[in-house]
Amino acid sequence: MGYTGAASFNGNPGVPRVRVLYSFPHKLGADRICYTAWHQVNGLAAAGAEVLAFPGVLHRAVPANVTVRPTLAWRKLRIPYKVLGKMRALALHDHIVAHRIQKLAGEIDIIHAWPDAALETVKAAKKLGIPTVLERPNAHTRFAFEAVGKEFQRLGVVLPPEDEYYFRQDLLDKEEEEYRQADYILCPSDFVVKTFTDQGLPRHKLVRHGYGFDENIYYPTYTPRKKRRGLTMLFVGVCAVRKGVHFALEAWLKSPASRDGTFLIAGDFLPAYKERFSDWLSHPSVKVLGHRNDVPELMRQSDILILPSIEEGFGLVVAEGMGSGCVPLASNACTDICQHMQTGLTHKVGDVEELTQQLTLLCNSPDLLERLRVASLAASRQFTWVACGKRLLEVYREVINMHSEERFGTAHATQEGRF
């Protein structure tokens, strides 16, 4: 890896390629955060970055101009995460990446790492003078543990020890040390930023970027919508306390929308959580679909996409819903892209009365619903993965510039776009 020469400008004369080492300890291209990371790598490559990816395992192909060197796989052989144990596997990935970068001094401009597999990598990078950014796909871990734990207690539902939001002091200690050691933390929303500043981290260390959606998969129907009686509201995701499905259910059943409309819930439930709200889930207007592979089509058929989360990083599903023609109803923990009364409606976390009023408003105001739908569709174009790749590349340049100024008192990149 390395610069391709002075003539390599990505279409911007005088601006050389950014050489990024992208360290991702999981299966790049699988589900959830693995899907997010895969799109980031693709978006960076499309934006013109020179990407060296170190995934644990490559699950899905990436562009030919991305160099891939897995850490937990060799050809068809893979180190099984379950056998090794998740945290041991992540630590091994971190150790391998830290060892490899010793030989890449002078060939990397920035290192992008992910949680629970960054500490050794970041320390090795510091010795070599390479700036690091740490991805933070969710809120500060301490906040997440506390906020979700309190809601489980309030509901009287037992949080299983294997749940990712079950409090673990060792995990929290490790992640907080990663926060301290990384040069900058990548935050996909202002909500995430606030959870970090509330825990005492300096604002200058928190860098805003964002996630997106694939417009080739999530797009609106191109035929006029049939006039029908009642609203169709859709929830997509893991049906967990963190996602606030119970808030959505309560507001739905209190609103007139439940008389003639349909509330579709696409996702798997935690058994104890499902049992706790079995009466609400059995209402004739509520349809529990389970895990679905036709989510884009469900979005195209629905009027509203609801995400009343207690804790969230960005709310990818909101962007996907907007791109598909759904009007988002999102809590203020979810995303910055849903602007109240402009591209959707937002409510305070856990405020069922406010959410009930919003559902009632949309139920009684089809013209408002259509206006929001048109505006959210137009706004969604700013949040494709291609656009996000360009923004992330800009963030890298800003970080490299800041790091250079701190080390040498000089600037080697743009002076614009400070955090």
VENQUIMO-V392021 format. One record per helix or strand of 2 or more residues. SS is the DSSP state (hx for helix, st for strand). FROM is the first residue (numbers start at 1). TO is the last residue. Records with the same first field share a line. If there is no record, write none. Layout:
BEGIN
SS: FROM-TO + FROM-TO
END
This chain:
BEGIN
st: 19-28 + 50-58 + 67-68 + 73-74 + 77-78 + 110-113 + 131-136 + 184-187 + 206-208 + 232-236 + 262-266 + 286-288 + 304-307 + 327-331 + 344-347
hx: 33-47 + 81-84 + 86-104 + 119-128 + 141-155 + 169-181 + 190-197 + 203-205 + 241-243 + 245-254 + 257-260 + 271-276 + 278-281 + 295-301 + 316-324 + 352-364 + 366-383 + 385-408
END
